[in-house]
Amino acid sequence: MDKILVEVFVPALSQTYDVYIPLTTKLYEVETLLTGAIAELSDGYYAPTRDTVLCERSTGSVLDIGMSAHESGLHHGSRLMLI
């Protein structure tokens, strides 16, 4: 499985995380994994909600979670934001 390294900024924590995500997995699955991992890494300071979204950091545009990372045009070094 091919993976890419992306940067995920979480404004609620003022923290950035470098994570590998699979190219072919749908972003709704990636979002679920990211929120769980970040909640654990932050010792519970980050609490995801049903309204949590994954965005492009530079534009703020919300990613379509029904698409894969590849279909969304993500690549090594993409900068995302989890809000």
PDB file of N, CA, C and O in Angstrom:
ATOM      1  N   MET A   1       0.849  -1.178   0.000  1.00  0.00           N
ATOM      2  CA  MET A   1       0.000   0.000   0.000  1.00  0.00           C
ATOM      3  C   MET A   1       0.892   1.238   0.000  1.00  0.00           C
ATOM      4  O   MET A   1       1.793   1.366   0.829  1.00  0.00           O
ATOM      5  N   ASP A   2       0.634   2.138  -0.930  1.00  0.00           N
ATOM      6  CA  ASP A   2       1.397   3.372  -1.009  1.00  0.00           C
ATOM      7  C   ASP A   2       0.886   4.364   0.023  1.00  0.00           C
ATOM      8  O   ASP A   2      -0.319   4.502   0.231  1.00  0.00           O
ATOM      9  N   LYS A   3       1.817   5.045   0.658  1.00  0.00           N
ATOM     10  CA  LYS A   3       1.468   6.052   1.661  1.00  0.00           C
ATOM     11  C   LYS A   3       2.183   7.350   1.343  1.00  0.00           C
ATOM     12  O   LYS A   3       3.220   7.362   0.681  1.00  0.00           O
ATOM     13  N   ILE A   4       1.607   8.449   1.829  1.00  0.00           N
ATOM     14  CA  ILE A   4       2.249   9.747   1.676  1.00  0.00           C
ATOM     15  C   ILE A   4       2.391  10.384   3.055  1.00  0.00           C
ATOM     16  O   ILE A   4       1.596  10.131   3.959  1.00  0.00           O
ATOM     17  N   LEU A   5       3.409  11.206   3.193  1.00  0.00           N
ATOM     18  CA  LEU A   5       3.641  11.924   4.434  1.00  0.00           C
ATOM     19  C   LEU A   5       3.002  13.297   4.323  1.00  0.00           C
ATOM     20  O   LEU A   5       3.344  14.083   3.439  1.00  0.00           O
ATOM     21  N   VAL A   6       2.066  13.583   5.231  1.00  0.00           N
ATOM     22  CA  VAL A   6       1.388  14.880   5.233  1.00  0.00           C
ATOM     23  C   VAL A   6       1.562  15.532   6.603  1.00  0.00           C
ATOM     24  O   VAL A   6       1.854  14.867   7.596  1.00  0.00           O
ATOM     25  N   GLU A   7       1.378  16.832   6.626  1.00  0.00           N
ATOM     26  CA  GLU A   7       1.430  17.603   7.868  1.00  0.00           C
ATOM     27  C   GLU A   7       0.000  17.966   8.248  1.00  0.00           C
ATOM     28  O   GLU A   7      -0.739  18.531   7.442  1.00  0.00           O
ATOM     29  N   VAL A   8      -0.386  17.641   9.481  1.00  0.00           N
ATOM     30  CA  VAL A   8      -1.740  17.938   9.955  1.00  0.00           C
ATOM     31  C   VAL A   8      -1.649  18.920  11.114  1.00  0.00           C
ATOM     32  O   VAL A   8      -1.071  18.609  12.155  1.00  0.00           O
ATOM     33  N   PHE A   9      -2.219  20.103  10.931  1.00  0.00           N
ATOM     34  CA  PHE A   9      -2.250  21.127  11.972  1.00  0.00           C
ATOM     35  C   PHE A   9      -3.597  21.050  12.684  1.00  0.00           C
ATOM     36  O   PHE A   9      -4.646  20.969  12.045  1.00  0.00           O
ATOM     37  N   VAL A  10      -3.554  21.076  14.015  1.00  0.00           N
ATOM     38  CA  VAL A  10      -4.775  21.048  14.819  1.00  0.00           C
ATOM     39  C   VAL A  10      -4.850  22.371  15.580  1.00  0.00           C
ATOM     40  O   VAL A  10      -4.189  22.522  16.608  1.00  0.00           O
ATOM     41  N   PRO A  11      -5.646  23.335  15.095  1.00  0.00           N
ATOM     42  CA  PRO A  11      -5.716  24.649  15.723  1.00  0.00           C
ATOM     43  C   PRO A  11      -6.141  24.610  17.192  1.00  0.00           C
ATOM     44  O   PRO A  11      -5.690  25.433  17.988  1.00  0.00           O
ATOM     45  N   ALA A  12      -6.997  23.668  17.552  1.00  0.00           N
ATOM     46  CA  ALA A  12      -7.465  23.579  18.934  1.00  0.00           C
ATOM     47  C   ALA A  12      -6.318  23.303  19.905  1.00  0.00           C
ATOM     48  O   ALA A  12      -6.408  23.627  21.089  1.00  0.00           O
ATOM     49  N   LEU A  13      -5.243  22.705  19.400  1.00  0.00           N
ATOM     50  CA  LEU A  13      -4.084  22.386  20.229  1.00  0.00           C
ATOM     51  C   LEU A  13      -2.866  23.240  19.902  1.00  0.00           C
ATOM     52  O   LEU A  13      -1.875  23.220  20.632  1.00  0.00           O
ATOM     53  N   SER A  14      -2.940  23.983  18.815  1.00  0.00           N
ATOM     54  CA  SER A  14      -1.780  24.707  18.284  1.00  0.00           C
ATOM     55  C   SER A  14      -0.600  23.756  18.074  1.00  0.00           C
ATOM     56  O   SER A  14       0.548  24.087  18.371  1.00  0.00           O
ATOM     57  N   GLN A  15      -0.914  22.575  17.558  1.00  0.00           N
ATOM     58  CA  GLN A  15       0.094  21.534  17.326  1.00  0.00           C
ATOM     59  C   GLN A  15       0.041  21.062  15.876  1.00  0.00           C
ATOM     60  O   GLN A  15      -1.009  21.085  15.233  1.00  0.00           O
ATOM     61  N   THR A  16       1.186  20.640  15.387  1.00  0.00           N
ATOM     62  CA  THR A  16       1.294  20.067  14.051  1.00  0.00           C
ATOM     63  C   THR A  16       1.831  18.654  14.176  1.00  0.00           C
ATOM     64  O   THR A  16       2.744  18.393  14.959  1.00  0.00           O
ATOM     65  N   TYR A  17       1.265  17.753  13.406  1.00  0.00           N
ATOM     66  CA  TYR A  17       1.678  16.353  13.422  1.00  0.00           C
ATOM     67  C   TYR A  17       2.035  15.931  12.003  1.00  0.00           C
ATOM     68  O   TYR A  17       1.328  16.267  11.053  1.00  0.00           O
ATOM     69  N   ASP A  18       3.130  15.195  11.862  1.00  0.00           N
ATOM     70  CA  ASP A  18       3.510  14.603  10.583  1.00  0.00           C
ATOM     71  C   ASP A  18       3.021  13.164  10.602  1.00  0.00           C
ATOM     72  O   ASP A  18       3.394  12.388  11.482  1.00  0.00           O
ATOM     73  N   VAL A  19       2.192  12.808   9.638  1.00  0.00           N
ATOM     74  CA  VAL A  19       1.615  11.469   9.601  1.00  0.00           C
ATOM     75  C   VAL A  19       1.648  10.903   8.188  1.00  0.00           C
ATOM     76  O   VAL A  19       1.571  11.631   7.199  1.00  0.00           O
ATOM     77  N   TYR A  20       1.766   9.591   8.127  1.00  0.00           N
ATOM     78  CA  TYR A  20       1.651   8.887   6.853  1.00  0.00           C
ATOM     79  C   TYR A  20       0.195   8.473   6.683  1.00  0.00           C
ATOM     80  O   TYR A  20      -0.411   7.920   7.601  1.00  0.00           O
ATOM     81  N   ILE A  21      -0.357   8.741   5.518  1.00  0.00           N
ATOM     82  CA  ILE A  21      -1.708   8.288   5.221  1.00  0.00           C
ATOM     83  C   ILE A  21      -1.681   7.485   3.922  1.00  0.00           C
ATOM     84  O   ILE A  21      -0.902   7.785   3.017  1.00  0.00           O
ATOM     85  N   PRO A  22      -2.532   6.467   3.833  1.00  0.00           N
ATOM     86  CA  PRO A  22      -2.577   5.662   2.608  1.00  0.00           C
ATOM     87  C   PRO A  22      -3.246   6.432   1.474  1.00  0.00           C
ATOM     88  O   PRO A  22      -4.206   7.171   1.695  1.00  0.00           O
ATOM     89  N   LEU A  23      -2.740   6.254   0.281  1.00  0.00           N
ATOM     90  CA  LEU A  23      -3.266   6.951  -0.895  1.00  0.00           C
ATOM     91  C   LEU A  23      -4.645   6.473  -1.310  1.00  0.00           C
ATOM     92  O   LEU A  23      -5.430   7.256  -1.846  1.00  0.00           O
ATOM     93  N   THR A  24      -4.957   5.201  -1.074  1.00  0.00           N
ATOM     94  CA  THR A  24      -6.191   4.639  -1.615  1.00  0.00           C
ATOM     95  C   THR A  24      -7.330   4.534  -0.608  1.00  0.00           C
ATOM     96  O   THR A  24      -8.450   4.201  -0.994  1.00  0.00           O
ATOM     97  N   THR A  25      -7.081   4.805   0.651  1.00  0.00           N
ATOM     98  CA  THR A  25      -8.125   4.742   1.675  1.00  0.00           C
ATOM     99  C   THR A  25      -8.974   6.007   1.615  1.00  0.00           C
ATOM    100  O   THR A  25      -8.447   7.104   1.436  1.00  0.00           O
ATOM    101  N   LYS A  26     -10.285   5.855   1.764  1.00  0.00           N
ATOM    102  CA  LYS A  26     -11.186   7.005   1.751  1.00  0.00           C
ATOM    103  C   LYS A  26     -10.857   7.934   2.921  1.00  0.00           C
ATOM    104  O   LYS A  26     -10.488   7.479   4.003  1.00  0.00           O
ATOM    105  N   LEU A  27     -10.995   9.223   2.691  1.00  0.00           N
ATOM    106  CA  LEU A  27     -10.618  10.214   3.704  1.00  0.00           C
ATOM    107  C   LEU A  27     -11.482  10.155   4.957  1.00  0.00           C
ATOM    108  O   LEU A  27     -11.036  10.600   6.014  1.00  0.00           O
ATOM    109  N   TYR A  28     -12.702   9.622   4.882  1.00  0.00           N
ATOM    110  CA  TYR A  28     -13.486   9.489   6.104  1.00  0.00           C
ATOM    111  C   TYR A  28     -12.840   8.494   7.060  1.00  0.00           C
ATOM    112  O   TYR A  28     -12.920   8.666   8.277  1.00  0.00           O
ATOM    113  N   GLU A  29     -12.201   7.456   6.526  1.00  0.00           N
ATOM    114  CA  GLU A  29     -11.475   6.502   7.365  1.00  0.00           C
ATOM    115  C   GLU A  29     -10.195   7.141   7.914  1.00  0.00           C
ATOM    116  O   GLU A  29      -9.845   6.949   9.078  1.00  0.00           O
ATOM    117  N   VAL A  30      -9.514   7.890   7.071  1.00  0.00           N
ATOM    118  CA  VAL A  30      -8.297   8.582   7.492  1.00  0.00           C
ATOM    119  C   VAL A  30      -8.627   9.586   8.597  1.00  0.00           C
ATOM    120  O   VAL A  30      -7.902   9.678   9.588  1.00  0.00           O
ATOM    121  N   GLU A  31      -9.711  10.332   8.430  1.00  0.00           N
ATOM    122  CA  GLU A  31     -10.130  11.312   9.425  1.00  0.00           C
ATOM    123  C   GLU A  31     -10.422  10.640  10.768  1.00  0.00           C
ATOM    124  O   GLU A  31     -10.043  11.155  11.820  1.00  0.00           O
ATOM    125  N   THR A  32     -11.088   9.505  10.729  1.00  0.00           N
ATOM    126  CA  THR A  32     -11.392   8.764  11.955  1.00  0.00           C
ATOM    127  C   THR A  32     -10.111   8.315  12.655  1.00  0.00           C
ATOM    128  O   THR A  32      -9.985   8.443  13.873  1.00  0.00           O
ATOM    129  N   LEU A  33      -9.176   7.796  11.891  1.00  0.00           N
ATOM    130  CA  LEU A  33      -7.903   7.364  12.469  1.00  0.00           C
ATOM    131  C   LEU A  33      -7.116   8.543  13.038  1.00  0.00           C
ATOM    132  O   LEU A  33      -6.541   8.448  14.123  1.00  0.00           O
ATOM    133  N   LEU A  34      -7.095   9.655  12.299  1.00  0.00           N
ATOM    134  CA  LEU A  34      -6.372  10.842  12.759  1.00  0.00           C
ATOM    135  C   LEU A  34      -6.954  11.401  14.052  1.00  0.00           C
ATOM    136  O   LEU A  34      -6.214  11.720  14.983  1.00  0.00           O
ATOM    137  N   THR A  35      -8.279  11.520  14.111  1.00  0.00           N
ATOM    138  CA  THR A  35      -8.892  12.091  15.310  1.00  0.00           C
ATOM    139  C   THR A  35      -8.638  11.218  16.528  1.00  0.00           C
ATOM    140  O   THR A  35      -8.392  11.728  17.621  1.00  0.00           O
ATOM    141  N   GLY A  36      -8.696   9.909  16.344  1.00  0.00           N
ATOM    142  CA  GLY A  36      -8.420   9.000  17.455  1.00  0.00           C
ATOM    143  C   GLY A  36      -6.982   9.094  17.926  1.00  0.00           C
ATOM    144  O   GLY A  36      -6.716   9.136  19.127  1.00  0.00           O
ATOM    145  N   ALA A  37      -6.055   9.127  16.977  1.00  0.00           N
ATOM    146  CA  ALA A  37      -4.636   9.208  17.333  1.00  0.00           C
ATOM    147  C   ALA A  37      -4.299  10.534  18.006  1.00  0.00           C
ATOM    148  O   ALA A  37      -3.550  10.563  18.983  1.00  0.00           O
ATOM    149  N   ILE A  38      -4.844  11.623  17.492  1.00  0.00           N
ATOM    150  CA  ILE A  38      -4.546  12.940  18.060  1.00  0.00           C
ATOM    151  C   ILE A  38      -5.176  13.085  19.442  1.00  0.00           C
ATOM    152  O   ILE A  38      -4.578  13.693  20.330  1.00  0.00           O
ATOM    153  N   ALA A  39      -6.367  12.537  19.633  1.00  0.00           N
ATOM    154  CA  ALA A  39      -6.985  12.558  20.963  1.00  0.00           C
ATOM    155  C   ALA A  39      -6.104  11.815  21.964  1.00  0.00           C
ATOM    156  O   ALA A  39      -5.936  12.250  23.104  1.00  0.00           O
ATOM    157  N   GLU A  40      -5.550  10.697  21.526  1.00  0.00           N
ATOM    158  CA  GLU A  40      -4.678   9.912  22.408  1.00  0.00           C
ATOM    159  C   GLU A  40      -3.351  10.619  22.663  1.00  0.00           C
ATOM    160  O   GLU A  40      -2.879  10.671  23.798  1.00  0.00           O
ATOM    161  N   LEU A  41      -2.757  11.157  21.615  1.00  0.00           N
ATOM    162  CA  LEU A  41      -1.464  11.843  21.760  1.00  0.00           C
ATOM    163  C   LEU A  41      -1.564  13.105  22.616  1.00  0.00           C
ATOM    164  O   LEU A  41      -0.593  13.507  23.256  1.00  0.00           O
ATOM    165  N   SER A  42      -2.740  13.724  22.622  1.00  0.00           N
ATOM    166  CA  SER A  42      -2.913  14.967  23.380  1.00  0.00           C
ATOM    167  C   SER A  42      -3.418  14.703  24.798  1.00  0.00           C
ATOM    168  O   SER A  42      -3.790  15.636  25.510  1.00  0.00           O
ATOM    169  N   ASP A  43      -3.431  13.440  25.206  1.00  0.00           N
ATOM    170  CA  ASP A  43      -3.926  13.060  26.533  1.00  0.00           C
ATOM    171  C   ASP A  43      -5.342  13.555  26.778  1.00  0.00           C
ATOM    172  O   ASP A  43      -5.682  13.963  27.888  1.00  0.00           O
ATOM    173  N   GLY A  44      -6.164  13.517  25.738  1.00  0.00           N
ATOM    174  CA  GLY A  44      -7.563  13.877  25.866  1.00  0.00           C
ATOM    175  C   GLY A  44      -7.874  15.353  25.715  1.00  0.00           C
ATOM    176  O   GLY A  44      -9.039  15.741  25.805  1.00  0.00           O
ATOM    177  N   TYR A  45      -6.857  16.201  25.484  1.00  0.00           N
ATOM    178  CA  TYR A  45      -7.129  17.633  25.294  1.00  0.00           C
ATOM    179  C   TYR A  45      -7.874  17.898  23.992  1.00  0.00           C
ATOM    180  O   TYR A  45      -8.619  18.871  23.880  1.00  0.00           O
ATOM    181  N   TYR A  46      -7.671  17.033  23.017  1.00  0.00           N
ATOM    182  CA  TYR A  46      -8.405  17.161  21.764  1.00  0.00           C
ATOM    183  C   TYR A  46      -9.566  16.168  21.802  1.00  0.00           C
ATOM    184  O   TYR A  46      -9.352  14.967  21.968  1.00  0.00           O
ATOM    185  N   ALA A  47     -10.765  16.656  21.652  1.00  0.00           N
ATOM    186  CA  ALA A  47     -11.951  15.799  21.646  1.00  0.00           C
ATOM    187  C   ALA A  47     -12.704  16.024  20.341  1.00  0.00           C
ATOM    188  O   ALA A  47     -13.376  17.043  20.185  1.00  0.00           O
ATOM    189  N   PRO A  48     -12.601  15.085  19.402  1.00  0.00           N
ATOM    190  CA  PRO A  48     -13.290  15.254  18.122  1.00  0.00           C
ATOM    191  C   PRO A  48     -14.803  15.217  18.306  1.00  0.00           C
ATOM    192  O   PRO A  48     -15.321  14.588  19.228  1.00  0.00           O
ATOM    193  N   THR A  49     -15.491  15.903  17.411  1.00  0.00           N
ATOM    194  CA  THR A  49     -16.953  15.904  17.416  1.00  0.00           C
ATOM    195  C   THR A  49     -17.450  15.413  16.065  1.00  0.00           C
ATOM    196  O   THR A  49     -16.657  15.105  15.176  1.00  0.00           O
ATOM    197  N   ARG A  50     -18.758  15.343  15.919  1.00  0.00           N
ATOM    198  CA  ARG A  50     -19.346  14.941  14.630  1.00  0.00           C
ATOM    199  C   ARG A  50     -19.083  15.991  13.561  1.00  0.00           C
ATOM    200  O   ARG A  50     -19.163  15.704  12.367  1.00  0.00           O
ATOM    201  N   ASP A  51     -18.771  17.206  13.990  1.00  0.00           N
ATOM    202  CA  ASP A  51     -18.537  18.303  13.056  1.00  0.00           C
ATOM    203  C   ASP A  51     -17.074  18.451  12.641  1.00  0.00           C
ATOM    204  O   ASP A  51     -16.739  19.373  11.898  1.00  0.00           O
ATOM    205  N   THR A  52     -16.207  17.566  13.103  1.00  0.00           N
ATOM    206  CA  THR A  52     -14.787  17.634  12.769  1.00  0.00           C
ATOM    207  C   THR A  52     -14.609  17.468  11.261  1.00  0.00           C
ATOM    208  O   THR A  52     -15.219  16.595  10.645  1.00  0.00           O
ATOM    209  N   VAL A  53     -13.761  18.321  10.674  1.00  0.00           N
ATOM    210  CA  VAL A  53     -13.507  18.248   9.235  1.00  0.00           C
ATOM    211  C   VAL A  53     -12.007  18.319   8.956  1.00  0.00           C
ATOM    212  O   VAL A  53     -11.230  18.861   9.742  1.00  0.00           O
ATOM    213  N   LEU A  54     -11.637  17.763   7.830  1.00  0.00           N
ATOM    214  CA  LEU A  54     -10.263  17.783   7.353  1.00  0.00           C
ATOM    215  C   LEU A  54     -10.200  18.758   6.185  1.00  0.00           C
ATOM    216  O   LEU A  54     -10.946  18.622   5.215  1.00  0.00           O
ATOM    217  N   CYS A  55      -9.306  19.745   6.280  1.00  0.00           N
ATOM    218  CA  CYS A  55      -9.216  20.813   5.272  1.00  0.00           C
ATOM    219  C   CYS A  55      -7.794  20.924   4.742  1.00  0.00           C
ATOM    220  O   CYS A  55      -6.840  20.413   5.330  1.00  0.00           O
ATOM    221  N   GLU A  56      -7.690  21.613   3.606  1.00  0.00           N
ATOM    222  CA  GLU A  56      -6.383  22.039   3.124  1.00  0.00           C
ATOM    223  C   GLU A  56      -5.991  23.248   3.959  1.00  0.00           C
ATOM    224  O   GLU A  56      -6.791  24.167   4.134  1.00  0.00           O
ATOM    225  N   ARG A  57      -4.794  23.255   4.465  1.00  0.00           N
ATOM    226  CA  ARG A  57      -4.397  24.324   5.375  1.00  0.00           C
ATOM    227  C   ARG A  57      -4.271  25.672   4.678  1.00  0.00           C
ATOM    228  O   ARG A  57      -4.675  26.691   5.238  1.00  0.00           O
ATOM    229  N   SER A  58      -3.732  25.699   3.492  1.00  0.00           N
ATOM    230  CA  SER A  58      -3.482  26.974   2.816  1.00  0.00           C
ATOM    231  C   SER A  58      -4.760  27.675   2.353  1.00  0.00           C
ATOM    232  O   SER A  58      -4.835  28.904   2.377  1.00  0.00           O
ATOM    233  N   THR A  59      -5.761  26.903   1.935  1.00  0.00           N
ATOM    234  CA  THR A  59      -6.982  27.506   1.408  1.00  0.00           C
ATOM    235  C   THR A  59      -8.168  27.420   2.364  1.00  0.00           C
ATOM    236  O   THR A  59      -9.113  28.203   2.258  1.00  0.00           O
ATOM    237  N   GLY A  60      -8.120  26.477   3.289  1.00  0.00           N
ATOM    238  CA  GLY A  60      -9.237  26.265   4.200  1.00  0.00           C
ATOM    239  C   GLY A  60     -10.372  25.475   3.576  1.00  0.00           C
ATOM    240  O   GLY A  60     -11.414  25.285   4.202  1.00  0.00           O
ATOM    241  N   SER A  61     -10.178  25.009   2.339  1.00  0.00           N
ATOM    242  CA  SER A  61     -11.251  24.258   1.684  1.00  0.00           C
ATOM    243  C   SER A  61     -11.361  22.863   2.299  1.00  0.00           C
ATOM    244  O   SER A  61     -10.366  22.170   2.511  1.00  0.00           O
ATOM    245  N   VAL A  62     -12.602  22.482   2.576  1.00  0.00           N
ATOM    246  CA  VAL A  62     -12.882  21.190   3.199  1.00  0.00           C
ATOM    247  C   VAL A  62     -12.697  20.087   2.163  1.00  0.00           C
ATOM    248  O   VAL A  62     -13.180  20.193   1.035  1.00  0.00           O
ATOM    249  N   LEU A  63     -11.990  19.023   2.560  1.00  0.00           N
ATOM    250  CA  LEU A  63     -11.768  17.892   1.666  1.00  0.00           C
ATOM    251  C   LEU A  63     -13.009  17.010   1.631  1.00  0.00           C
ATOM    252  O   LEU A  63     -13.705  16.863   2.635  1.00  0.00           O
ATOM    253  N   ASP A  64     -13.278  16.432   0.483  1.00  0.00           N
ATOM    254  CA  ASP A  64     -14.398  15.507   0.311  1.00  0.00           C
ATOM    255  C   ASP A  64     -13.989  14.170   0.920  1.00  0.00           C
ATOM    256  O   ASP A  64     -13.133  13.473   0.376  1.00  0.00           O
ATOM    257  N   ILE A  65     -14.604  13.810   2.053  1.00  0.00           N
ATOM    258  CA  ILE A  65     -14.196  12.598   2.757  1.00  0.00           C
ATOM    259  C   ILE A  65     -14.635  11.325   2.045  1.00  0.00           C
ATOM    260  O   ILE A  65     -14.258  10.228   2.457  1.00  0.00           O
ATOM    261  N   GLY A  66     -15.417  11.454   0.994  1.00  0.00           N
ATOM    262  CA  GLY A  66     -15.807  10.303   0.199  1.00  0.00           C
ATOM    263  C   GLY A  66     -14.770   9.922  -0.845  1.00  0.00           C
ATOM    264  O   GLY A  66     -14.910   8.913  -1.537  1.00  0.00           O
ATOM    265  N   MET A  67     -13.734  10.737  -0.950  1.00  0.00           N
ATOM    266  CA  MET A  67     -12.663  10.488  -1.920  1.00  0.00           C
ATOM    267  C   MET A  67     -11.424   9.973  -1.198  1.00  0.00           C
ATOM    268  O   MET A  67     -11.281  10.155   0.011  1.00  0.00           O
ATOM    269  N   SER A  68     -10.541   9.338  -1.936  1.00  0.00           N
ATOM    270  CA  SER A  68      -9.267   8.900  -1.372  1.00  0.00           C
ATOM    271  C   SER A  68      -8.280  10.069  -1.405  1.00  0.00           C
ATOM    272  O   SER A  68      -8.545  11.096  -2.030  1.00  0.00           O
ATOM    273  N   ALA A  69      -7.159   9.908  -0.737  1.00  0.00           N
ATOM    274  CA  ALA A  69      -6.120  10.940  -0.762  1.00  0.00           C
ATOM    275  C   ALA A  69      -5.646  11.174  -2.189  1.00  0.00           C
ATOM    276  O   ALA A  69      -5.424  12.315  -2.596  1.00  0.00           O
ATOM    277  N   HIS A  70      -5.492  10.102  -2.943  1.00  0.00           N
ATOM    278  CA  HIS A  70      -5.050  10.217  -4.337  1.00  0.00           C
ATOM    279  C   HIS A  70      -6.075  10.983  -5.170  1.00  0.00           C
ATOM    280  O   HIS A  70      -5.716  11.876  -5.939  1.00  0.00           O
ATOM    281  N   GLU A  71      -7.350  10.631  -5.014  1.00  0.00           N
ATOM    282  CA  GLU A  71      -8.412  11.297  -5.767  1.00  0.00           C
ATOM    283  C   GLU A  71      -8.520  12.774  -5.392  1.00  0.00           C
ATOM    284  O   GLU A  71      -8.926  13.598  -6.212  1.00  0.00           O
ATOM    285  N   SER A  72      -8.153  13.109  -4.147  1.00  0.00           N
ATOM    286  CA  SER A  72      -8.217  14.497  -3.678  1.00  0.00           C
ATOM    287  C   SER A  72      -7.011  15.318  -4.104  1.00  0.00           C
ATOM    288  O   SER A  72      -6.973  16.528  -3.880  1.00  0.00           O
ATOM    289  N   GLY A  73      -6.028  14.672  -4.715  1.00  0.00           N
ATOM    290  CA  GLY A  73      -4.840  15.377  -5.171  1.00  0.00           C
ATOM    291  C   GLY A  73      -3.796  15.595  -4.086  1.00  0.00           C
ATOM    292  O   GLY A  73      -2.886  16.407  -4.258  1.00  0.00           O
ATOM    293  N   LEU A  74      -3.918  14.876  -2.965  1.00  0.00           N
ATOM    294  CA  LEU A  74      -2.914  15.013  -1.903  1.00  0.00           C
ATOM    295  C   LEU A  74      -1.624  14.332  -2.334  1.00  0.00           C
ATOM    296  O   LEU A  74      -1.643  13.388  -3.124  1.00  0.00           O
ATOM    297  N   HIS A  75      -0.521  14.810  -1.819  1.00  0.00           N
ATOM    298  CA  HIS A  75       0.798  14.290  -2.178  1.00  0.00           C
ATOM    299  C   HIS A  75       1.727  14.454  -0.986  1.00  0.00           C
ATOM    300  O   HIS A  75       1.350  15.045   0.026  1.00  0.00           O
ATOM    301  N   HIS A  76       2.962  13.920  -1.110  1.00  0.00           N
ATOM    302  CA  HIS A  76       3.948  14.087  -0.046  1.00  0.00           C
ATOM    303  C   HIS A  76       4.102  15.589   0.263  1.00  0.00           C
ATOM    304  O   HIS A  76       4.293  16.405  -0.639  1.00  0.00           O
ATOM    305  N   GLY A  77       4.017  15.919   1.526  1.00  0.00           N
ATOM    306  CA  GLY A  77       4.200  17.302   1.918  1.00  0.00           C
ATOM    307  C   GLY A  77       2.933  18.142   1.950  1.00  0.00           C
ATOM    308  O   GLY A  77       2.984  19.327   2.280  1.00  0.00           O
ATOM    309  N   SER A  78       1.794  17.542   1.610  1.00  0.00           N
ATOM    310  CA  SER A  78       0.534  18.298   1.696  1.00  0.00           C
ATOM    311  C   SER A  78       0.329  18.760   3.128  1.00  0.00           C
ATOM    312  O   SER A  78       0.651  18.051   4.082  1.00  0.00           O
ATOM    313  N   ARG A  79      -0.209  19.955   3.257  1.00  0.00           N
ATOM    314  CA  ARG A  79      -0.458  20.543   4.580  1.00  0.00           C
ATOM    315  C   ARG A  79      -1.953  20.597   4.811  1.00  0.00           C
ATOM    316  O   ARG A  79      -2.683  21.270   4.084  1.00  0.00           O
ATOM    317  N   LEU A  80      -2.404  19.876   5.835  1.00  0.00           N
ATOM    318  CA  LEU A  80      -3.816  19.768   6.139  1.00  0.00           C
ATOM    319  C   LEU A  80      -4.108  20.393   7.494  1.00  0.00           C
ATOM    320  O   LEU A  80      -3.199  20.709   8.261  1.00  0.00           O
ATOM    321  N   MET A  81      -5.393  20.563   7.772  1.00  0.00           N
ATOM    322  CA  MET A  81      -5.819  21.115   9.052  1.00  0.00           C
ATOM    323  C   MET A  81      -7.031  20.312   9.501  1.00  0.00           C
ATOM    324  O   MET A  81      -7.933  20.034   8.712  1.00  0.00           O
ATOM    325  N   LEU A  82      -7.040  19.942  10.781  1.00  0.00           N
ATOM    326  CA  LEU A  82      -8.144  19.187  11.360  1.00  0.00           C
ATOM    327  C   LEU A  82      -8.890  20.096  12.327  1.00  0.00           C
ATOM    328  O   LEU A  82      -8.385  20.430  13.399  1.00  0.00           O
ATOM    329  N   ILE A  83     -10.097  20.493  11.936  1.00  0.00           N
ATOM    330  CA  ILE A  83     -10.861  21.421  12.784  1.00  0.00           C
ATOM    331  C   ILE A  83     -12.239  20.847  13.095  1.00  0.00           C
ATOM    332  O   ILE A  83     -13.028  21.482  13.796  1.00  0.00           O
TER     333      ILE A  83
END
